[in-house]
């Protein structure tokens, strides 16, 4: 029962479908992506039915899950305002707040503290604090995030727990790139189950709608459900898959990541306390730990500097001249045939006053449009908008193969666009994503457009979008509204608008 008197739906952990029971989806042939070579000749995470039966990917409210323990991602003073943490504190009741205030008092970055669950269905709550992210101190942030997951898993062993509900600890509000955070979470849990799987029944990756697309894409890399997925993972896993416990591992930095290398399974009980080194997550780069070693990334970059290639400057000048020619052409050519498709248009503003560009995927049929004119119309529509911060909303709804743009075309357009397009893009929302769109997005942002990778988010429904952009500021076609109602129903998103906006 919620403290406000509203019954809380309890989700039994055994009612959730295990990862092994979810049918693998059709995977793209690696030959479609050029001369891509295997990154790993031997699979770092081989197919294991045993391991897949112990993990669950679930898009749900962790505060309703009946598990032995759930995780609360919070701040150092244990009163973070993120929606999940607030629900956990509210539903657990005053006893939890009293224990946090009198006994726990605080939690440093990378640490994990255990309390009772009180009024929650879960028996225990593990409170942890993820790091703030600063690209200059990437190593420290990665190590702190790993420490969060690692300390939680230590508590699981220490208290002989068999089921765990694990939320996404890395936070966009703290600047942590969601894809990179997911890699650390998935591989750390995988290594833990490999070693101590006999002692645990299930780990639930509980994600919200913003992260579910990322986890759906990355789970097959770390938990392949077939030999085909295992082969696929060897092409798409990152080169760095961590150490034997999933810890960030780079040969030149390893002494700064752990006190000593891990040698055996018993080291799980003797892990380095990164929280003591990081002091606080207020600013990772200003701790004594970071100052002691200086800006490692900056040093490494400066040591690798080479003289600017004149050919690069010539290429950039040619690109700029080409873009300016296209701008002039877009002002004089008749583009009404593209405009009448209503596949790209500027509507209103988001809750922060930033202009919103809408792209309707299923209205662009490649066989029926002049691609050159489509590019001219894109530039004509967006050239003035991108001079300041802006938002793009792409509706992938109702698309088929004839609407899918080839990677080669996307690369050419991306390389053509002016720098302001990438610099001032604040968010790119993909509404109603599919597995194909997630794979293509990951590939494109990993190998071509890495600078905008962290700005792209997938949203499963239009109601999530309304919390970011007022409904009156959006012009959404009727067929997409009907499609959304068909697959999602109505009133499926209950997050407060301010919380949803803050979370992104």
C-alpha positions as CSV (number, residue, x, y, z in Angstrom):
1,X,0.0,0.0,0.0
2,X,1.4,3.4,-1.0
3,X,1.6,5.8,2.0
4,X,-1.0,8.0,0.2
5,X,-3.5,5.1,0.4
6,X,-3.2,4.0,-3.3
7,X,-2.6,0.3,-3.8
8,X,0.7,-0.5,-5.3
9,X,0.8,-3.1,-8.1
10,X,3.3,-5.7,-7.0
11,X,5.3,-7.4,-9.7
12,X,6.5,-10.9,-8.9
13,X,10.0,-11.5,-10.1
14,X,9.1,-15.0,-11.4
15,X,6.5,-13.5,-13.7
16,X,9.1,-11.7,-15.7
17,X,10.4,-13.4,-18.9
18,X,14.0,-14.5,-18.7
19,X,16.4,-13.3,-21.4
20,X,16.8,-16.9,-22.6
21,X,13.0,-17.0,-23.4
22,X,13.1,-13.9,-25.7
23,X,13.5,-15.0,-29.3
24,X,16.6,-13.5,-31.0
25,X,15.7,-11.0,-33.7
26,X,17.0,-11.1,-37.2
27,X,20.4,-9.6,-37.3
28,X,21.9,-7.5,-40.2
29,X,24.6,-9.2,-42.2
30,X,28.0,-7.6,-41.4
31,X,28.7,-7.5,-45.1
32,X,26.1,-4.7,-45.5
33,X,28.4,-2.4,-43.6
34,X,31.4,-2.4,-45.9
35,X,34.7,-4.0,-45.1
36,X,34.0,-4.3,-41.4
37,X,36.4,-6.7,-39.7
38,X,35.9,-8.7,-36.5
39,X,37.0,-6.7,-33.5
40,X,37.3,-9.9,-31.4
41,X,38.5,-13.2,-32.9
42,X,37.4,-15.1,-29.9
43,X,34.1,-14.3,-28.2
44,X,34.7,-12.5,-24.8
45,X,31.1,-13.4,-23.8
46,X,30.2,-16.8,-25.3
47,X,26.7,-18.0,-25.7
48,X,25.4,-19.5,-22.4
49,X,21.9,-20.7,-21.8
50,X,22.7,-21.0,-18.1
51,X,23.6,-17.3,-17.8
52,X,20.7,-16.2,-20.0
53,X,18.3,-17.8,-17.6
54,X,19.5,-15.6,-14.8
55,X,19.0,-12.2,-16.4
56,X,15.9,-10.2,-17.3
57,X,15.5,-7.0,-19.3
58,X,12.4,-5.3,-18.0
59,X,10.9,-1.8,-18.6
60,X,9.0,-1.3,-15.4
61,X,8.8,0.4,-12.0
62,X,11.5,-1.0,-9.8
63,X,9.7,0.2,-6.6
64,X,6.9,-2.4,-7.4
65,X,9.3,-5.4,-7.9
66,X,9.2,-8.2,-5.3
67,X,12.9,-9.0,-5.3
68,X,15.2,-9.6,-2.3
69,X,16.9,-6.4,-3.1
70,X,16.5,-3.4,-5.5
71,X,18.9,-0.6,-6.2
72,X,18.3,3.1,-5.6
73,X,20.5,5.4,-7.6
74,X,20.7,8.6,-5.6
75,X,23.1,11.4,-4.6
76,X,25.6,11.8,-1.7
77,X,22.9,13.1,0.7
78,X,20.4,10.3,-0.3
79,X,17.7,12.7,-1.3
80,X,18.0,12.8,-5.1
81,X,15.0,14.2,-7.0
82,X,15.0,11.7,-9.8
83,X,11.6,10.0,-10.3
84,X,12.6,6.5,-9.3
85,X,14.4,7.5,-6.2
86,X,11.5,9.6,-5.0
87,X,9.1,6.7,-5.6
88,X,11.3,4.4,-3.6
89,X,11.5,6.8,-0.7
90,X,7.8,7.6,-0.7
91,X,6.6,4.0,-0.9
92,X,9.1,2.6,1.6
93,X,7.7,5.1,4.1
94,X,9.0,7.2,7.0
95,X,11.0,4.4,8.5
96,X,13.4,4.4,5.6
97,X,13.9,8.2,5.7
98,X,14.6,7.9,9.4
99,X,17.2,5.2,8.9
100,X,18.9,7.1,6.1
101,X,18.9,10.3,8.3
102,X,20.1,8.7,11.5
103,X,22.2,5.7,10.5
104,X,23.4,5.9,6.9
105,X,23.6,9.7,6.7
106,X,25.4,9.8,3.4
107,X,26.9,7.8,0.6
108,X,30.0,8.7,-1.5
109,X,30.5,8.2,-5.2
110,X,31.1,4.6,-6.1
111,X,29.9,3.3,-2.7
112,X,26.7,1.2,-2.0
113,X,24.8,1.2,1.3
114,X,22.2,-1.4,2.4
115,X,18.9,-0.7,4.2
116,X,15.7,-2.6,4.8
117,X,12.9,-2.2,2.2
118,X,10.2,-1.4,4.8
119,X,6.9,-0.9,3.0
120,X,8.3,-1.9,-0.4
121,X,7.8,-5.4,-1.9
122,X,11.6,-5.7,-1.9
123,X,13.3,-6.9,1.3
124,X,16.3,-4.6,1.0
125,X,17.4,-1.5,-0.8
126,X,20.9,-0.8,-2.0
127,X,21.6,2.9,-2.3
128,X,24.5,4.0,-4.6
129,X,25.8,7.2,-6.1
130,X,26.9,7.3,-9.7
131,X,29.6,9.8,-10.9
132,X,29.3,13.1,-12.7
133,X,30.8,12.8,-16.1
134,X,33.6,15.0,-17.5
135,X,35.2,13.9,-20.7
136,X,38.6,15.2,-19.5
137,X,38.4,12.7,-16.5
138,X,36.7,9.9,-18.4
139,X,38.8,7.2,-16.6
140,X,37.8,8.4,-13.2
141,X,34.1,8.5,-14.1
142,X,34.2,5.0,-15.7
143,X,36.0,3.6,-12.6
144,X,33.5,5.2,-10.3
145,X,30.5,3.8,-12.2
146,X,32.1,0.3,-12.3
147,X,32.6,0.6,-8.5
148,X,28.9,1.3,-8.0
149,X,27.9,-1.9,-9.8
150,X,30.7,-3.9,-8.2
151,X,29.9,-2.8,-4.6
152,X,26.2,-3.7,-5.2
153,X,27.2,-7.2,-6.3
154,X,29.5,-7.5,-3.3
155,X,26.5,-6.8,-1.0
156,X,24.6,-9.4,-2.9
157,X,27.2,-12.0,-2.0
158,X,27.8,-10.7,1.5
159,X,24.1,-11.0,2.4
160,X,23.5,-14.3,0.4
161,X,20.8,-12.6,-1.7
162,X,19.5,-14.5,-4.7
163,X,17.5,-11.9,-6.6
164,X,18.3,-8.3,-7.5
165,X,16.5,-5.5,-9.3
166,X,19.1,-3.3,-10.9
167,X,18.3,0.2,-12.1
168,X,20.4,2.3,-14.5
169,X,22.9,4.0,-12.2
170,X,24.5,6.3,-14.8
171,X,22.4,9.5,-15.2
172,X,22.0,11.8,-18.2
173,X,21.4,14.5,-15.7
174,X,24.9,14.0,-14.4
175,X,26.2,14.0,-18.0
176,X,27.1,10.3,-18.2
177,X,26.7,8.9,-21.8
178,X,24.0,6.3,-21.6
179,X,25.6,3.9,-24.1
180,X,28.9,3.8,-22.3
181,X,27.1,3.3,-18.9
182,X,25.1,0.4,-20.3
183,X,28.3,-1.3,-21.5
184,X,29.8,-1.2,-18.0
185,X,26.6,-2.4,-16.3
186,X,26.1,-5.4,-18.7
187,X,29.6,-6.6,-18.7
188,X,30.1,-6.3,-14.9
189,X,26.9,-8.3,-14.2
190,X,27.9,-10.9,-16.8
191,X,31.3,-11.4,-15.2
192,X,29.7,-11.7,-11.8
193,X,27.2,-14.4,-12.9
194,X,30.1,-16.3,-14.6
195,X,31.8,-16.6,-11.3
196,X,29.0,-16.8,-8.8
197,X,26.0,-17.8,-10.8
198,X,25.3,-20.8,-8.6
199,X,24.5,-18.4,-5.7
200,X,22.1,-16.2,-7.5
201,X,18.8,-16.9,-9.3
202,X,18.1,-13.7,-11.2
203,X,19.3,-10.2,-11.9
204,X,16.7,-7.8,-13.4
205,X,17.9,-4.9,-15.5
206,X,15.0,-2.5,-14.8
207,X,15.1,0.3,-17.4
208,X,12.8,3.2,-18.3
209,X,11.6,4.1,-21.8
210,X,14.6,6.3,-22.5
211,X,17.1,3.4,-21.9
212,X,15.2,0.4,-23.1
213,X,16.3,0.9,-26.7
214,X,20.0,1.0,-25.7
215,X,19.7,-2.1,-23.6
216,X,17.8,-4.0,-26.3
217,X,20.6,-3.2,-28.7
218,X,23.5,-4.1,-26.3
219,X,22.2,-7.1,-24.4
220,X,22.8,-9.5,-27.3
221,X,26.5,-8.5,-27.3
222,X,27.0,-9.5,-23.7
223,X,24.3,-12.2,-23.4
224,X,24.1,-13.8,-26.9
225,X,21.1,-16.2,-27.2
226,X,22.5,-18.2,-30.0
227,X,25.8,-18.9,-31.9
228,X,24.6,-16.4,-34.5
229,X,24.3,-13.6,-31.9
230,X,27.7,-14.6,-30.5
231,X,29.3,-14.2,-33.9
232,X,27.5,-10.9,-34.4
233,X,28.9,-9.7,-31.0
234,X,32.5,-10.3,-32.2
235,X,31.9,-7.6,-34.8
236,X,30.2,-5.0,-32.6
237,X,31.5,-5.3,-29.1
238,X,33.9,-2.5,-28.3
239,X,37.6,-3.3,-28.2
240,X,37.7,-2.6,-24.4
241,X,35.5,-5.2,-22.7
242,X,36.9,-4.6,-19.3
243,X,39.0,-6.8,-17.0
244,X,38.1,-10.1,-15.4
245,X,35.4,-8.4,-13.3
246,X,34.3,-6.0,-15.9
247,X,36.4,-3.1,-14.6
248,X,37.6,-0.5,-17.1
249,X,40.9,-1.7,-18.4
250,X,43.5,0.2,-20.4
251,X,47.1,-1.0,-20.1
252,X,48.5,2.5,-19.7
253,X,46.0,3.4,-17.0
254,X,45.3,0.2,-15.1
255,X,47.4,1.2,-12.1
256,X,45.1,4.3,-11.7
257,X,42.0,2.2,-11.9
258,X,42.6,-0.4,-9.3
259,X,45.0,-0.8,-6.3
260,X,46.3,-4.0,-7.7
261,X,45.4,-6.3,-10.5
262,X,42.7,-9.0,-9.8
263,X,44.3,-12.4,-9.6
264,X,41.5,-14.7,-8.5
265,X,37.9,-14.9,-7.5
266,X,38.6,-13.9,-3.9
267,X,39.6,-10.5,-5.1
268,X,35.8,-9.8,-5.3
269,X,35.9,-9.5,-1.6
270,X,38.9,-7.1,-1.6
271,X,38.1,-4.5,-4.3
272,X,39.5,-1.0,-4.2
273,X,37.3,1.6,-2.5
274,X,37.1,4.2,-5.3
275,X,34.8,6.3,-3.3
276,X,37.5,7.2,-0.8
277,X,39.7,8.4,-3.7
278,X,36.9,10.3,-5.5
279,X,35.7,12.0,-2.3
280,X,32.5,13.2,-3.9
281,X,30.7,13.2,-7.3
282,X,30.3,17.0,-7.2
283,X,33.2,17.3,-9.7
284,X,35.2,14.2,-10.6
285,X,38.1,16.2,-12.0
286,X,38.7,18.3,-8.9
287,X,39.4,15.5,-6.4
288,X,42.8,14.7,-5.0
289,X,42.7,11.5,-6.9
290,X,42.4,13.3,-10.2
291,X,44.9,16.0,-9.3
292,X,47.5,13.5,-8.4
293,X,47.6,12.2,-11.9
294,X,46.7,15.3,-13.8
295,X,44.6,15.2,-16.9
296,X,45.6,11.9,-18.3
297,X,43.5,12.2,-21.4
298,X,44.9,15.6,-22.1
299,X,48.5,14.4,-21.7
300,X,47.8,11.5,-24.0
301,X,46.2,13.7,-26.6
302,X,49.0,16.2,-26.6
303,X,51.6,13.5,-26.9
304,X,50.0,12.3,-30.0
305,X,49.6,15.7,-31.7
306,X,50.8,15.8,-35.3
307,X,51.0,18.7,-37.7
308,X,47.8,19.5,-39.5
309,X,47.6,17.8,-42.9
310,X,47.1,20.5,-45.6
311,X,44.8,18.1,-47.4
312,X,42.4,18.2,-44.5
313,X,42.2,22.0,-44.7
314,X,41.6,21.8,-48.4
315,X,38.8,19.2,-47.8
316,X,37.1,21.4,-45.3
317,X,37.2,24.4,-47.5
318,X,35.7,22.4,-50.3
319,X,33.0,21.1,-48.0
320,X,32.1,24.7,-46.9
321,X,32.0,25.9,-50.5
322,X,29.8,23.1,-51.5
323,X,27.4,23.8,-48.6
324,X,27.2,27.5,-49.5
325,X,26.5,26.6,-53.2
326,X,23.6,24.3,-52.0
327,X,22.2,27.1,-49.8
328,X,22.1,29.4,-52.8
329,X,20.5,26.7,-55.0
330,X,17.8,26.0,-52.3
331,X,16.7,29.6,-52.4
332,X,16.0,29.7,-56.1
333,X,14.9,26.1,-57.0
334,X,11.3,25.0,-57.0
335,X,11.1,22.6,-54.0
336,X,7.3,22.4,-53.7
337,X,7.3,18.7,-54.6
338,X,9.3,17.9,-51.5
339,X,7.5,20.4,-49.3
340,X,4.1,18.9,-50.2
341,X,5.2,15.6,-48.8
342,X,5.3,17.1,-45.3
343,X,8.0,14.8,-44.3
344,X,10.2,17.5,-42.8
345,X,9.0,20.7,-41.1
346,X,9.6,23.2,-38.3
347,X,6.7,23.3,-35.8
348,X,6.9,24.7,-32.3
349,X,9.3,24.8,-29.4
350,X,10.2,22.5,-26.5
351,X,9.8,23.3,-22.8
352,X,13.1,25.2,-22.9
353,X,12.1,27.4,-25.9
354,X,14.2,25.5,-28.4
355,X,12.8,25.1,-32.0
356,X,11.6,21.6,-32.9
357,X,12.2,20.0,-36.3
358,X,9.9,17.1,-37.1
359,X,10.8,14.4,-39.6
360,X,8.1,11.9,-40.7
361,X,9.9,8.8,-41.9
362,X,7.1,6.9,-43.7
363,X,6.3,9.9,-45.9
364,X,9.7,9.8,-47.6
365,X,9.6,7.1,-50.3
366,X,13.0,6.9,-51.8
367,X,11.7,5.5,-55.1
368,X,9.4,8.5,-55.6
369,X,11.5,11.5,-54.6
370,X,14.4,13.4,-56.1
371,X,17.1,12.9,-53.5
372,X,19.0,16.0,-54.7
373,X,15.9,18.2,-54.1
374,X,15.3,16.5,-50.8
375,X,18.8,17.5,-49.6
376,X,18.2,21.1,-50.9
377,X,14.9,21.2,-49.0
378,X,16.6,19.9,-45.8
379,X,19.2,22.7,-46.0
380,X,16.6,25.3,-46.9
381,X,14.4,24.3,-43.9
382,X,17.1,24.0,-41.3
383,X,19.9,26.5,-42.2
384,X,18.4,29.3,-40.0
385,X,17.1,27.0,-37.3
386,X,20.5,25.5,-36.5
387,X,22.1,28.8,-35.8
388,X,20.9,28.2,-32.2
389,X,20.1,25.2,-30.0
390,X,17.4,23.0,-31.6
391,X,15.6,19.7,-31.2
392,X,14.8,17.0,-33.8
393,X,11.9,14.6,-33.5
394,X,12.0,11.6,-35.9
395,X,8.9,9.5,-36.2
396,X,10.0,6.0,-37.3
397,X,6.3,4.9,-37.1
398,X,4.8,3.0,-40.0
399,X,8.1,2.9,-42.0
400,X,9.0,0.0,-44.3
401,X,12.1,-0.8,-46.3
402,X,11.3,1.7,-49.0
403,X,11.6,4.5,-46.3
404,X,15.0,3.3,-45.0
405,X,17.8,5.6,-46.0
406,X,21.1,3.7,-46.8
407,X,24.1,4.2,-44.6
408,X,26.2,5.6,-47.5
409,X,23.6,8.4,-48.1
410,X,23.5,9.3,-44.3
411,X,27.3,9.5,-44.3
412,X,27.4,11.7,-47.3
413,X,24.8,14.1,-45.9
414,X,26.4,14.2,-42.5
415,X,29.8,15.1,-43.9
416,X,28.2,17.8,-46.0
417,X,26.3,19.6,-43.3
418,X,27.8,22.6,-41.6
419,X,29.4,22.3,-38.1
420,X,26.5,24.2,-36.5
421,X,24.1,21.3,-37.2
422,X,26.1,19.1,-34.9
423,X,27.2,21.7,-32.4
424,X,23.7,23.1,-31.7
425,X,21.7,19.9,-31.8
426,X,20.6,19.4,-28.2
427,X,18.5,16.2,-28.6
428,X,17.4,13.9,-31.4
429,X,14.4,11.8,-30.4
430,X,13.4,8.7,-32.3
431,X,9.8,7.9,-31.6
432,X,8.5,4.3,-32.2
433,X,12.0,2.8,-32.9
434,X,12.4,-0.7,-34.3
435,X,15.3,-3.1,-33.9
436,X,16.5,-2.0,-37.4
437,X,16.5,1.7,-36.5
438,X,18.4,1.0,-33.3
439,X,21.1,-1.1,-35.0
440,X,21.5,1.6,-37.7
441,X,21.6,4.4,-35.2
442,X,24.2,2.6,-33.1
443,X,26.4,1.9,-36.2
444,X,26.1,5.4,-37.6
445,X,26.8,7.2,-34.3
446,X,29.7,4.8,-33.4
447,X,31.6,4.9,-36.7
448,X,30.5,8.2,-38.4
449,X,28.8,10.6,-36.0
450,X,30.3,10.0,-32.6
451,X,29.9,13.6,-31.6
452,X,26.1,13.4,-31.5
453,X,25.9,9.8,-30.1
454,X,24.9,11.0,-26.6
455,X,22.2,13.3,-28.0
456,X,20.1,10.5,-29.5
457,X,17.3,9.0,-27.4
458,X,14.6,6.4,-28.3
459,X,11.0,6.9,-27.1
460,X,8.5,4.1,-27.3
461,X,5.5,6.4,-27.4
462,X,4.2,9.9,-28.1
463,X,3.1,10.5,-24.5
464,X,6.8,10.4,-23.4
465,X,7.4,13.1,-26.0
466,X,4.7,15.3,-24.5
467,X,6.6,15.6,-21.3
468,X,9.5,17.1,-23.2
469,X,7.6,19.1,-25.8
470,X,4.1,20.6,-25.0
471,X,1.4,18.9,-27.2
472,X,0.3,22.2,-28.6
473,X,3.8,22.8,-30.0
474,X,3.8,19.6,-32.0
475,X,2.0,18.9,-35.3
476,X,1.7,15.1,-35.4
477,X,-0.1,13.4,-38.4
478,X,-3.3,11.6,-37.5
479,X,-2.1,8.2,-38.8
480,X,0.8,8.3,-36.4
481,X,-1.5,9.2,-33.5
482,X,-3.7,6.3,-34.4
483,X,-0.7,4.0,-34.6
484,X,0.5,5.1,-31.2
485,X,-2.9,4.5,-29.7
486,X,-3.0,1.0,-31.3
487,X,0.4,-0.2,-29.9
488,X,0.4,1.7,-26.5
489,X,-3.2,2.5,-25.6
490,X,-3.9,5.7,-23.7
491,X,-2.4,7.2,-20.6
492,X,0.5,4.9,-20.5
493,X,3.1,7.4,-19.3
494,X,2.5,8.7,-15.7
495,X,5.8,10.4,-15.0
496,X,5.5,14.0,-14.0
497,X,6.4,16.4,-16.7
498,X,9.1,18.2,-14.7
499,X,10.8,14.9,-13.7
500,X,10.8,13.5,-17.3
501,X,12.3,16.7,-18.6
502,X,14.9,16.8,-15.9
503,X,15.8,13.1,-16.5
504,X,16.7,14.1,-20.1
